Amino acid sequence: SAGAVLRFLGRDYPVHELDEKSFDSGFDIALFSAGGETSMKFAPIAADKGCVVIDNSSAWRMDPSVPLVVPEVNPDDVRRHHGIIANPNCNVIPATVALKPIYDAYGIGRIVYSTYQAVSGAGLRGREDLENGLKGLPPKKFAHPISGNCLPHIDVFLDNGYTREEMKLVNETRKILGDASLRITATAVRVPVFTGHSAAISAELLRPYDLAELREKLARFPGLVLQDDVQNNVYPTPLSASGRDEVFVGRVRRDESVENGVNLWVVADNVRKGAATNAVQIARMLIGRPS
């Protein structure tokens, strides 16, 4: 990208190659979204020069000294940063927004995630695979065609049989909610949708709950929009969430297979709230402005 010119709000900005001197001009905040290798190398340099880094890669998320922040869920964790703040996984952000009011009111013992993730989560090449697949062309990014297909394979497979993406859901949820005892399992699936990640979430609560009361807590939680009128076909979809900054929840119902279980359907724009919007919200917190 070095040498390119980007236009923003009527002004042209040249793109410069990142180096160790890039943070010598007294910047207050740096938004990193250039991959883990770049973040590992340059985030400490920026932090040492007084710049607070908000990193969108997975490089720092599980570092015990780095807060992993969703502003609606654990805003106080921002205060304990040492120059680097991690932006969570694009599925974990909306999931924890939806789970937080339930966790606070009733406690949660176990979570089952089944995610349905848009191709934009795999970057430009992911989008191109879907676009080209619709024209009958073979995939270049994914292991199999994504057009008209679902792939239970996001990121690499690990020795335990899970993918790295699935373990991000497990580990990052525990860290954000501050509960290492949470039992969590996950299956992450890539689906032929351009934008918007969805998740079917089943949670086993620690205390009995009233469904109407639980729904009211969801409806009142900041950043969360309850769309749940199944008699009129009202529920969240990736298409309706695209371009929005909120998290949407619907299909709220008792899980009749377990005691104190509840099922949710959670959807958000993975590029906005699942990534960029959350990072900007963190930055606004740092400068004392409401998100």
C-alpha positions as CSV (number, residue, x, y, z in Angstrom):
1,S,0.0,0.0,0.0
2,A,3.0,2.3,0.4
3,G,2.8,5.1,-2.1
4,A,-1.0,5.0,-2.5
5,V,-3.2,8.0,-1.8
6,L,-6.4,7.7,0.2
7,R,-9.1,10.3,0.1
8,F,-11.0,11.0,3.4
9,L,-13.4,13.9,4.1
10,G,-12.2,15.8,1.1
11,R,-8.5,15.4,1.9
12,D,-5.8,13.2,0.3
13,Y,-3.5,11.2,2.6
14,P,-0.4,9.4,1.2
15,V,0.3,5.9,2.6
16,H,3.8,5.5,4.1
17,E,5.6,2.3,4.9
18,L,5.5,1.5,8.6
19,D,8.8,1.6,10.4
20,E,10.2,2.3,13.8
21,K,10.1,6.1,13.3
22,S,6.4,6.1,12.3
23,F,5.4,6.9,15.9
24,D,7.8,9.7,16.6
25,S,5.3,12.4,15.8
26,G,3.4,12.2,19.1
27,F,0.4,10.2,18.1
28,D,-2.0,9.4,20.9
29,I,-3.8,6.3,19.5
30,A,-2.9,3.9,16.7
31,L,-5.4,1.4,15.2
32,F,-3.6,-1.7,14.0
33,S,-5.2,-3.9,11.4
34,A,-2.3,-5.3,9.4
35,G,-2.0,-8.8,10.8
36,G,-0.4,-10.5,13.7
37,E,3.2,-10.3,12.6
38,T,3.1,-6.5,12.1
39,S,1.3,-6.1,15.5
40,M,3.9,-8.2,17.3
41,K,6.7,-6.2,15.9
42,F,5.4,-2.6,15.9
43,A,2.8,-2.5,18.7
44,P,5.4,-2.5,21.5
45,I,7.4,0.2,19.7
46,A,4.3,2.4,19.5
47,A,3.5,1.8,23.1
48,D,7.0,2.6,24.2
49,K,6.6,6.0,22.5
50,G,3.5,6.8,24.4
51,C,0.9,5.7,21.7
52,V,-1.9,3.5,22.8
53,V,-2.4,0.7,20.3
54,I,-5.8,-0.8,19.6
55,D,-4.9,-4.1,17.8
56,N,-7.4,-5.9,15.6
57,S,-5.3,-9.0,15.1
58,S,-5.3,-12.0,17.4
59,A,-1.6,-11.5,18.3
60,W,-2.2,-10.0,21.8
61,R,-5.7,-11.2,22.7
62,M,-4.6,-13.9,25.2
63,D,-1.7,-12.1,26.6
64,P,-2.5,-11.7,30.4
65,S,-1.1,-8.2,30.4
66,V,-3.3,-7.0,27.5
67,P,-7.0,-6.2,28.1
68,L,-9.4,-7.7,25.6
69,V,-12.3,-5.3,25.4
70,V,-15.9,-5.1,24.3
71,P,-17.0,-1.6,25.5
72,E,-20.6,-2.8,26.4
73,V,-19.3,-5.8,28.3
74,N,-16.0,-5.1,30.1
75,P,-15.3,-1.3,29.8
76,D,-13.4,-1.1,33.1
77,D,-10.7,-3.4,31.6
78,V,-9.6,-0.5,29.4
79,R,-8.1,1.2,32.4
80,R,-5.5,-1.5,33.0
81,H,-3.8,-1.3,29.6
82,H,0.0,-0.9,29.4
83,G,-0.1,0.6,25.9
84,I,-1.8,-2.2,24.0
85,I,-5.5,-3.1,23.9
86,A,-6.7,-6.1,21.9
87,N,-9.9,-6.0,19.8
88,P,-11.7,-9.4,20.1
89,N,-12.6,-11.9,17.5
90,C,-15.5,-10.9,15.2
91,N,-17.8,-13.6,16.5
92,V,-16.9,-13.2,20.2
93,I,-17.8,-9.5,20.2
94,P,-21.5,-9.9,19.3
95,A,-21.8,-13.1,21.3
96,T,-20.5,-11.5,24.5
97,V,-22.7,-8.5,24.1
98,A,-25.8,-10.8,23.9
99,L,-24.6,-13.0,26.8
100,K,-23.5,-10.3,29.2
101,P,-26.9,-9.3,30.6
102,I,-27.8,-13.0,31.0
103,Y,-24.5,-13.7,32.7
104,D,-24.9,-10.9,35.1
105,A,-28.4,-11.7,36.1
106,Y,-28.4,-15.5,36.2
107,G,-24.8,-16.8,35.8
108,I,-23.8,-19.1,33.0
109,G,-22.2,-22.6,33.4
110,R,-22.0,-23.8,29.8
111,I,-22.2,-22.3,26.3
112,V,-22.6,-24.0,23.0
113,Y,-21.7,-21.9,20.0
114,S,-22.6,-22.8,16.4
115,T,-21.5,-19.9,14.1
116,Y,-22.4,-19.1,10.5
117,Q,-19.7,-16.8,9.2
118,A,-19.7,-14.6,6.1
119,V,-16.9,-14.8,3.6
120,S,-15.8,-11.2,4.3
121,G,-14.3,-12.6,7.5
122,A,-11.7,-14.3,5.3
123,G,-10.8,-11.0,3.6
124,L,-10.9,-9.9,0.0
125,R,-10.0,-13.3,-1.3
126,G,-12.9,-14.8,0.6
127,R,-15.3,-12.4,-1.1
128,E,-13.7,-13.2,-4.5
129,D,-14.2,-16.9,-4.0
130,L,-17.9,-16.4,-3.5
131,E,-18.2,-14.0,-6.3
132,N,-16.3,-16.2,-8.7
133,G,-18.1,-19.3,-7.4
134,L,-21.4,-17.8,-8.5
135,K,-19.9,-17.7,-12.0
136,G,-18.8,-21.3,-11.8
137,L,-15.1,-20.6,-11.2
138,P,-13.0,-22.7,-8.8
139,P,-12.0,-21.4,-5.3
140,K,-8.6,-19.9,-4.6
141,K,-9.0,-19.1,-0.9
142,F,-11.1,-21.9,0.5
143,A,-10.5,-25.6,0.4
144,H,-13.8,-26.2,-1.3
145,P,-16.3,-24.1,-3.3
146,I,-18.2,-21.8,-1.0
147,S,-21.0,-20.9,-3.5
148,G,-24.0,-23.0,-2.6
149,N,-22.0,-24.7,0.1
150,C,-21.1,-24.6,3.9
151,L,-17.6,-25.3,5.1
152,P,-17.0,-26.4,8.7
153,H,-13.5,-25.2,8.5
154,I,-12.4,-21.7,9.5
155,D,-8.6,-21.2,10.2
156,V,-6.4,-24.2,10.8
157,F,-7.3,-27.5,12.5
158,L,-5.6,-28.1,15.9
159,D,-4.5,-31.3,17.6
160,N,-7.8,-31.4,19.7
161,G,-9.9,-31.5,16.5
162,Y,-11.2,-28.0,16.9
163,T,-10.2,-25.2,14.5
164,R,-8.3,-22.2,15.8
165,E,-11.4,-20.0,15.2
166,E,-13.4,-22.3,17.4
167,M,-10.8,-22.1,20.2
168,K,-10.9,-18.3,19.9
169,L,-14.6,-18.4,20.7
170,V,-13.8,-20.5,23.8
171,N,-10.8,-18.7,25.2
172,E,-11.8,-15.1,24.3
173,T,-15.3,-15.5,25.8
174,R,-13.8,-16.6,29.1
175,K,-11.3,-13.7,29.2
176,I,-13.9,-11.0,28.4
177,L,-16.4,-12.3,30.9
178,G,-13.7,-12.9,33.4
179,D,-14.7,-16.5,34.1
180,A,-12.1,-19.2,33.4
181,S,-14.5,-21.8,34.7
182,L,-17.0,-21.4,31.9
183,R,-17.5,-24.6,29.9
184,I,-17.7,-23.7,26.2
185,T,-17.7,-25.7,23.0
186,A,-17.9,-24.3,19.5
187,T,-18.4,-25.2,15.8
188,A,-17.6,-22.5,13.3
189,V,-18.9,-22.7,9.8
190,R,-18.2,-20.6,6.7
191,V,-21.4,-19.9,4.8
192,P,-22.1,-18.2,1.3
193,V,-23.0,-14.8,2.7
194,F,-21.0,-11.7,1.9
195,T,-21.4,-9.8,5.2
196,G,-22.7,-10.6,8.6
197,H,-21.8,-13.3,11.1
198,S,-24.6,-15.3,12.8
199,A,-24.5,-17.6,15.8
200,A,-26.9,-20.0,17.4
201,I,-26.0,-19.9,21.1
202,S,-27.2,-22.3,23.8
203,A,-26.4,-21.3,27.3
204,E,-27.0,-23.3,30.5
205,L,-27.7,-20.8,33.3
206,L,-26.8,-21.3,36.9
207,R,-30.1,-20.0,38.3
208,P,-33.8,-20.3,37.2
209,Y,-35.1,-17.5,35.0
210,D,-38.3,-16.0,33.9
211,L,-38.3,-15.8,30.1
212,A,-40.1,-12.5,29.9
213,E,-37.7,-11.0,32.4
214,L,-34.7,-12.3,30.4
215,R,-36.1,-10.9,27.2
216,E,-36.5,-7.5,28.9
217,K,-32.9,-7.5,30.1
218,L,-31.8,-8.2,26.5
219,A,-34.0,-5.4,25.1
220,R,-32.6,-2.9,27.6
221,F,-28.9,-3.7,27.2
222,P,-26.8,-1.0,25.5
223,G,-25.8,-1.9,21.9
224,L,-28.1,-4.8,21.7
225,V,-31.4,-4.8,19.7
226,L,-34.0,-7.4,20.4
227,Q,-35.8,-8.5,17.1
228,D,-38.0,-11.4,18.2
229,D,-41.6,-11.6,16.9
230,V,-41.7,-14.9,15.2
231,Q,-45.4,-14.7,14.5
232,N,-44.6,-11.9,12.1
233,N,-41.3,-13.4,10.9
234,V,-39.2,-10.9,12.8
235,Y,-35.7,-12.1,13.7
236,P,-32.2,-11.0,12.8
237,T,-30.5,-11.9,9.5
238,P,-27.1,-11.1,8.1
239,L,-28.7,-9.0,5.4
240,S,-30.6,-6.8,7.7
241,A,-27.6,-6.4,10.0
242,S,-25.3,-5.4,7.2
243,G,-24.1,-1.8,7.6
244,R,-25.3,-1.5,11.2
245,D,-23.2,-1.0,14.3
246,E,-25.6,-2.8,16.8
247,V,-25.8,-6.5,17.8
248,F,-29.1,-8.1,17.0
249,V,-30.7,-11.0,19.0
250,G,-33.8,-13.0,18.4
251,R,-35.3,-16.5,18.5
252,V,-35.0,-16.3,22.3
253,R,-36.5,-19.4,23.8
254,R,-36.1,-22.0,26.5
255,D,-33.8,-24.9,25.8
256,E,-36.1,-27.7,26.7
257,S,-33.3,-30.3,26.7
258,V,-31.5,-28.9,29.9
259,E,-32.5,-27.3,33.1
260,N,-32.3,-23.5,33.0
261,G,-31.2,-23.5,29.4
262,V,-31.8,-20.7,26.9
263,N,-31.3,-20.5,23.1
264,L,-30.4,-17.3,21.2
265,W,-29.8,-16.3,17.6
266,V,-27.2,-13.5,17.4
267,V,-26.3,-11.5,14.3
268,A,-23.9,-8.6,13.6
269,D,-22.0,-7.0,10.8
270,N,-18.6,-8.6,11.2
271,V,-16.8,-5.8,9.5
272,R,-18.4,-3.1,11.6
273,K,-19.3,-4.2,15.2
274,G,-17.3,-7.4,14.7
275,A,-14.1,-5.3,14.0
276,A,-13.9,-1.6,13.1
277,T,-16.8,-0.2,15.1
278,N,-15.6,-2.0,18.3
279,A,-12.1,-0.6,17.8
280,V,-13.4,2.9,17.3
281,Q,-15.6,2.5,20.5
282,I,-12.5,1.6,22.4
283,A,-10.7,4.7,21.1
284,R,-13.6,6.9,22.1
285,M,-13.4,5.5,25.6
286,L,-9.8,6.4,25.8
287,I,-10.5,10.0,24.9
288,G,-13.5,10.2,27.2
289,R,-16.2,10.4,24.5
290,P,-19.3,8.3,24.6
291,S,-19.3,5.3,22.2
